[in-house]
Amino acid sequence: MISVALLVGVAVVAALAVSVGPLYAADRFRDLREPTEAEREQIAALAEAGGLDVDRIAIESVDGDGASGGGAVGDDDSAAGPAEVGVRGPPRRRVLFLTEDVLTDLDEDVAVGLFAAEAGRVTTYYTEFRAVAVGGVLALLTAVVTTLVPFGSGFAAVVAVGLVSFWAGRRVQYAADARAADAVGADRVADAFERVAERRGIEPETGDWSTWFEVQPPLGDRIARLRERSAESE
């Protein structure tokens, strides 16, 4: 009985760390503020097309170098802000975090695409799936480390569950992107991903064998799928 309680406890704590941890960290360590009434109306208009609905909104300012802080956002890419849009927290406690430059420095189509992408992740319960997957893998690993199960079979189970979780997590993310594409258009979502990557100075990468062990599919693969979806619909 104690061994079962231990494994359940590990799984629950790990799942909570994944689902609630980012929300706690953002509230504790980021300089956030409530949106003004005008910003709230702007956000509602941008989020409407994708169907994004959250319980709270928090905005983080960015300085001219794209870092958190105060000040205006520069016009050139070298001074561009991070343009972050992310939903954190469990159901009924979801918080939309976004950097100020999303509202002040992005084209409307780009912002709509980013909001729709987050709406897709919410409706497919991507974060919740990842939390359960991490909790399950860590519970199995705990069983192996504490010798509750034989090392050989236990380690094989950890690898098997991990690989299945990675594969399933990718499917959930692609499903989230598909929902966003259905709502606002595949090209609009793909364009938003590319524009934000350009602002951050990164090149969207495609997957290889090393990315098999990642729940999140590479951004380049997500963009390619969206482009294919758009071409098929024409």
Disulfide bonds with the S-S distance in Angstrom:
none
